[in-house]
Amino acid sequence: MCDIRRRQLLRLGLGGLLLSPLAAALSGCKKGDWPEGMAEIIWDRDTCARCNMVISDRRFAVQLRGGPDNAVFKFDDIGCLVFWLRDKADKFPWLADAATRYWVADFGSKSRDEMLWLDPRKAQFITKSSPMGYNFAAVPLPLPGSLDFTDMRQHTLAKSK
């Protein structure tokens, strides 16, 4: 009987030794590959700060973070961000601060697990059918017919949606 108990304890001890490195390795994993300071977007769950639609299409996701409370606002379309910025400028004067951070999904990102994020103020925008019909997607480099943020913003505001 003692021999059986000794074997069980030995198995448990060995199992614990083998599982400890695995547990340590897994505890270092993080969800997704989010840029420094960016809050995780929970796909198909988080909603757009402007239109309240669920953020599903990763190719058009946008986020901003800033202010004294380091507030986070998420959007399903760059057009929603453009109109939200216009509508909320008085309420959140920190939006114009250089410290306010913005991210827009690179349209060319391979998958939700391999997202690339751009500063929309430095990105170029190409015409692509988007969730809210503003029809702009961000790319890192100029392409024929692409617009910079200022021109895309003016074009979007001219639609008045």
C-alpha positions in Angstrom: 0.0 0.0 0.0 2.8 2.4 0.9 4.5 1.5 -2.5 1.3 2.6 -4.4 1.1 5.9 -2.4 4.7 6.6 -3.1 4.2 6.1 -6.9 1.2 8.4 -6.9 3.0 11.1 -5.0 6.0 10.7 -7.4 3.6 11.0 -10.4 2.0 14.1 -9.0 5.4 15.7 -8.2 6.7 14.9 -11.7 3.5 16.2 -13.3 3.7 19.4 -11.3 7.3 19.9 -12.4 6.4 19.3 -16.0 3.3 21.5 -15.9 5.0 24.5 -14.1 7.0 25.7 -17.1 3.9 25.3 -19.3 1.8 27.3 -16.9 4.5 30.0 -16.7 4.7 30.2 -20.5 0.9 30.5 -20.9 0.7 33.2 -18.2 2.9 35.4 -20.4 0.6 35.2 -23.4 -1.6 38.2 -24.1 -4.7 38.4 -26.2 -4.1 39.7 -29.6 -1.2 41.9 -30.7 -2.4 45.4 -29.7 -0.2 48.4 -30.0 1.1 50.1 -26.9 -1.7 52.0 -25.2 -4.5 50.6 -27.4 -7.4 48.9 -25.7 -8.4 45.5 -27.0 -11.3 45.5 -29.4 -13.7 42.6 -28.6 -14.9 41.8 -32.1 -18.6 41.2 -32.6 -19.2 42.6 -29.1 -17.8 46.2 -28.7 -20.0 48.9 -30.3 -19.2 52.0 -32.2 -19.2 55.2 -30.0 -21.2 57.1 -32.7 -23.7 54.7 -34.3 -23.8 51.9 -31.7 -23.3 49.1 -34.3 -21.2 46.1 -33.3 -17.6 46.3 -34.5 -17.3 43.2 -36.7 -15.4 44.1 -39.8 -11.8 44.4 -38.6 -10.7 46.1 -41.8 -12.4 49.3 -40.8 -12.0 49.5 -37.0 -10.9 52.7 -35.4 -10.0 53.7 -31.9 -8.9 56.8 -30.0 -7.6 57.2 -26.5 -6.9 60.4 -24.5 -7.9 63.1 -22.1 -7.3 63.3 -18.4 -9.1 60.0 -17.8 -7.3 58.2 -20.7 -10.8 57.6 -22.2 -11.2 55.0 -25.0 -13.7 55.4 -27.9 -14.1 52.7 -30.5 -15.6 53.0 -34.0 -16.7 50.6 -36.7 -15.9 53.0 -39.6 -13.5 55.9 -40.1 -16.5 58.0 -41.1 -18.1 57.5 -37.7 -14.8 58.8 -36.1 -14.9 61.9 -38.4 -18.4 62.9 -37.5 -17.9 62.0 -33.8 -14.8 64.2 -33.7 -16.8 67.1 -35.2 -19.7 66.6 -32.8 -17.7 66.1 -29.7 -14.9 68.7 -30.1 -16.6 71.1 -27.5 -17.3 68.3 -25.0 -13.7 66.9 -25.2 -11.3 69.7 -25.9 -8.4 67.2 -25.4 -9.2 65.6 -28.8 -7.0 68.2 -30.5 -4.0 67.5 -28.1 -1.0 65.9 -29.6 -1.0 63.4 -26.8 -4.4 62.0 -27.9 -3.7 58.7 -29.7 -5.6 57.3 -32.7 -5.5 54.0 -34.4 -7.1 52.7 -37.6 -6.9 49.2 -39.0 -4.7 48.7 -42.0 -7.1 47.4 -44.7 -4.4 44.9 -45.8 -4.2 43.2 -42.4 -4.3 39.4 -42.8 -6.7 38.5 -40.0 -8.1 39.6 -36.7 -5.1 37.8 -35.1 -2.6 39.7 -37.3 -3.8 43.2 -37.3 -1.7 46.1 -38.3 -2.6 49.5 -36.9 -1.9 53.0 -38.4 -2.2 56.5 -37.1 -5.1 57.8 -39.3 -3.6 61.3 -39.4 -0.6 59.7 -41.3 -2.5 57.0 -43.2 -3.8 57.2 -46.8 -7.4 56.3 -47.5 -8.7 54.3 -50.5 -12.2 53.7 -51.7 -13.7 50.5 -50.3 -17.2 49.6 -49.3 -17.3 50.1 -45.5 -19.8 49.1 -42.7 -21.5 52.5 -42.5 -21.2 53.5 -46.2 -18.5 56.1 -45.8 -16.4 53.9 -48.0 -12.9 54.6 -47.0 -10.2 52.1 -45.8 -6.8 53.0 -44.4 -3.5 51.9 -46.1 0.0 52.8 -45.0 1.3 54.3 -48.3 -0.1 56.5 -51.0 -1.8 54.6 -53.8 -3.3 56.0 -57.0 -6.5 57.9 -56.0 -5.8 57.7 -52.3 -6.6 60.6 -50.0 -4.8 61.8 -46.9 -6.7 62.2 -43.6 -7.6 65.9 -44.2 -9.0 65.3 -47.7 -10.8 62.1 -46.6 -12.3 64.0 -43.6 -13.5 66.8 -45.9 -15.0 64.4 -48.4 -16.8 62.5 -45.5 -18.2 65.6 -43.9 -19.5 66.8 -47.3 -21.7 63.7 -47.3 -23.5 65.0 -44.1 -24.6 61.7 -42.7 
